[in-house]
Structures are given as C-alpha cells and as structure tokens.
Amino acid sequence: MPEDAAEVTASMTLLEAVQLRGECEDALRARDARAGCCLLCDHLFDSIEHVAGLYGLDLKQLLKECNQQGAGVFGQHHSFQKK
C-alpha cells in the first residue's frame, strides 16, 4: 500500500471506510447474507467494530479485506462513484 494511502480502522463508520477505500464496499456487501441485511443500508453510520460484533463477523479479516489495494472508491464497479 502506498505511504499516502490511509487505512480503514475498526472505529470508522461504514460510510467513512467506503469513502476512504472502495475495496471496503465489496468486503461489506460480501457479508450481507450472513448479517441478513444490507449492512451499508442499515448501518452506514455505525462503526465497523460495532457492526462486526453485532453480526459475529471476523473484524480482523474484514479490515484486511477493506485495506487491500484495488480499484478504490472511484473505481468502475463501485456504487459510490464520482459523477
């Protein structure tokens, strides 16, 4: 990861995480079925740590996936695209 790229942390809200690192959107959406809801729809302003605890998600793995280098928030496959 480049030195200037900030990392997603457990205390960030889902919104902050997705804005910072687009990879986090994919990581969260992959966990919707286990949670039984759309995490971004229902918990946009909750912290990643809170959401992981609420649904028994592996916080360490979720943060790892959020911080993997990839397309980023303005990549073509993300719904939070800059217009």
C-alpha positions in Angstrom: 0.0 0.0 0.0 1.4 3.4 -0.9 2.6 5.5 2.0 0.0 8.2 1.5 -2.9 5.7 1.4 -4.8 5.8 4.7 -6.1 2.6 6.3 -9.5 1.7 7.4 -9.8 1.2 11.1 -12.3 -0.5 13.4 -13.5 2.8 14.8 -14.5 4.2 11.4 -18.2 4.3 10.3 -19.1 2.2 7.3 -19.5 5.4 5.3 -16.1 6.7 6.2 -14.5 3.3 5.4 -16.2 3.1 1.9 -15.3 6.7 1.1 -11.7 6.1 2.1 -11.2 2.7 0.5 -13.6 1.4 -2.1 -12.5 -2.1 -1.5 -14.4 -2.0 1.7 -17.8 -1.8 -0.2 -17.1 -5.2 -1.7 -16.0 -6.6 1.6 -19.1 -5.4 3.4 -21.5 -6.5 0.6 -20.0 -10.0 0.8 -21.2 -10.2 4.4 -24.8 -9.0 3.8 -26.2 -12.6 3.5 -24.6 -13.6 6.8 -25.9 -10.5 8.5 -29.3 -10.9 7.0 -29.5 -7.3 5.9 -27.7 -4.8 3.7 -25.0 -3.6 6.0 -24.4 -0.3 4.1 -28.2 0.4 4.1 -28.8 -0.4 7.8 -25.5 0.6 9.5 -24.0 3.3 7.3 -23.2 5.5 10.4 -22.2 2.7 12.8 -18.6 1.7 13.3 -17.1 -1.3 11.7 -16.2 -2.7 15.1 -19.9 -2.4 16.3 -21.3 -4.0 13.1 -18.8 -6.9 13.3 -19.7 -7.5 16.9 -23.4 -7.3 16.2 -23.3 -9.9 13.5 -20.4 -12.1 14.6 -18.2 -11.0 11.7 -14.4 -11.6 11.8 -13.2 -8.0 12.4 -9.6 -8.7 11.6 -10.4 -10.3 8.3 -12.9 -7.6 7.4 -10.3 -4.9 8.0 -7.7 -6.8 6.0 -10.1 -7.0 3.0 -11.0 -3.3 3.3 -7.4 -2.4 3.2 -6.3 -4.5 0.2 -5.2 -2.5 -2.7 -7.6 -2.5 -5.6 -10.0 -0.3 -7.6 -10.6 2.3 -4.9 -13.8 4.3 -4.2 -13.9 5.8 -7.7 -13.3 2.5 -9.5 -15.8 1.5 -12.2 -17.5 -1.3 -10.2 -18.4 0.7 -7.1 -21.7 2.4 -6.5 -20.2 5.4 -4.7 -18.7 6.8 -8.0 -17.7 10.3 -8.5 -20.0 11.8 -11.1 
